[in-house]
Amino acid sequence: MAVTKPGSKSTPTGRHDGGRPTSPRWTGAPEAPNVARVRDYWLGGSHHGPRDRKLAEQFTVCAPHLPYLVRTQRAFLARAVRYLVEAGIRQFLDLGSGLPTMGNVHQVAQRLDRSARVVYVDIDPVVAAESALLLDGLDNTAYLCADLTEPDAVLQAPEVRRLLDPDEPTAVFLIDVLHMVPDALQPAETISTYVNAFGPGSHVAISHICRDEGLLAAVTMFQQLFGIPVPEFTFRYPMDVVDLLAGLDIVEPGVVPIPFWRPNRAPEEDQNPENFRTCVAVARREA
Ligand SMILES: C[S@@+](CC[C@H](N)C(=O)[O-])C[C@H]1O[C@@H](n2cnc3c(N)ncnc32)[C@H](O)[C@@H]1O
């Protein structure tokens, strides 16, 4: 595992080759366990199997807080969608979306306004195929198998052109995916391209796993214990997340640990930021 020296901007694990991932992705094989289905399991869904549950258990041996973190991220997603619908947004582009289950974007947005349009994008063809089946018959929702780091291809895709009007403000979601996009692939420019492809008042909602020695140790332990290769990750600091949102207005309360972003309630156990090395933010393009 390659780790950048202390003080560097971000902390990649694994190998990079001109920015393109060279280590294996956790994607592609229908029979293989899958991170999107592991998340569905942790969220209490029904779209997973025994292999996914086994991988989930292997993860939690090394990082016991992961299921709680995933549930907390999904709760943030719901709060962010509600905030954006109340701000007048009716178009959503969810990049690196995983499975559209268990309170995902279209489920929350369309409960608030049935006319809301949602396009999910994931690079994993297995996830995309399962998701397309799940969304079959929903007029205002589509799933696209594509690489979010290629915004021109995503924005020109028929699913996006059919459902998302480029003149309307749109919310771009990047929940727990940017650690898979190394700095060499210019994630800040990518975010800017997406937000500028739509009307004034467009937003981005982001959840980013932050640099955490405990998590780095957990990744090493996972590889050593189970011999399963891990794709490269780039764990960023909260200040790096601020940089990713350059040129946008970060809405209150800023870049914060997950439970601090506009909580519906404030249970005491969620108020300890030591448990949340993942930060979230919503930012707006003014003009
Ligand atoms: C950790 S999961 C997060 C899923 C979802 N956002 C959520 O909140 O549950 C990351 C997802 O991003 C996808 N992914 C990774 N790199 C991607 C890329 N370059 N473009 C599109 N999707 C990507 C993976 O296939 C996976 O389903």
The ligand as a Tripos MOL2 file, in Angstrom:
@<TRIPOS>MOLECULE
LIG
   27    29     1     0     0
SMALL
NO_CHARGES

@<TRIPOS>ATOM
      1 C1        -19.1300    3.3940   -1.5840 C.3       1 LIG1
      2 S1        -20.3200    3.2510   -2.8660 S.3       1 LIG1
      3 C2        -21.3950    4.6200   -2.5090 C.3       1 LIG1
      4 C3        -22.7410    4.4100   -3.1230 C.3       1 LIG1
      5 C4        -23.7810    5.5180   -2.8870 C.3       1 LIG1
      6 N1        -23.3220    6.8400   -3.2880 N.3       1 LIG1
      7 C5        -24.3290    5.5270   -1.4960 C.2       1 LIG1
      8 O1        -24.3380    6.5900   -0.8660 O.co2     1 LIG1
      9 O2        -24.7470    4.4700   -1.0140 O.co2     1 LIG1
     10 C6        -19.4000    3.9210   -4.2660 C.3       1 LIG1
     11 C7        -20.0590    3.6150   -5.6040 C.3       1 LIG1
     12 O3        -19.3830    4.4200   -6.5790 O.3       1 LIG1
     13 C8        -19.1550    3.6390   -7.7560 C.3       1 LIG1
     14 N2        -18.0070    4.2390   -8.4540 N.ar      1 LIG1
     15 C9        -16.6920    4.1670   -8.1300 C.ar      1 LIG1
     16 N3        -15.9530    4.8650   -8.9910 N.ar      1 LIG1
     17 C10       -16.8170    5.4200   -9.8970 C.ar      1 LIG1
     18 C11       -16.6580    6.2350  -11.0560 C.ar      1 LIG1
     19 N4        -15.4470    6.6350  -11.4520 N.pl3     1 LIG1
     20 N5        -17.7610    6.6030  -11.7370 N.ar      1 LIG1
     21 C12       -18.9980    6.1850  -11.3490 C.ar      1 LIG1
     22 N6        -19.2010    5.3920  -10.2700 N.ar      1 LIG1
     23 C13       -18.1300    5.0200   -9.5460 C.ar      1 LIG1
     24 C14       -18.9570    2.2260   -7.2420 C.3       1 LIG1
     25 O4        -19.2400    1.2710   -8.2420 O.3       1 LIG1
     26 C15       -19.9300    2.1630   -6.0540 C.3       1 LIG1
     27 O5        -21.2000    1.6640   -6.4170 O.3       1 LIG1
@<TRIPOS>BOND
     1     1     2 1
     2     2     3 1
     3     2    10 1
     4     3     4 1
     5     4     5 1
     6     5     6 1
     7     5     7 1
     8     7     8 2
     9     7     9 1
    10    10    11 1
    11    11    12 1
    12    11    26 1
    13    12    13 1
    14    13    14 1
    15    13    24 1
    16    14    15 ar
    17    14    23 ar
    18    15    16 ar
    19    16    17 ar
    20    17    18 ar
    21    17    23 ar
    22    18    19 1
    23    18    20 ar
    24    20    21 ar
    25    21    22 ar
    26    22    23 ar
    27    24    25 1
    28    24    26 1
    29    26    27 1
@<TRIPOS>SUBSTRUCTURE
     1 LIG1         1 GROUP 0 **** ****
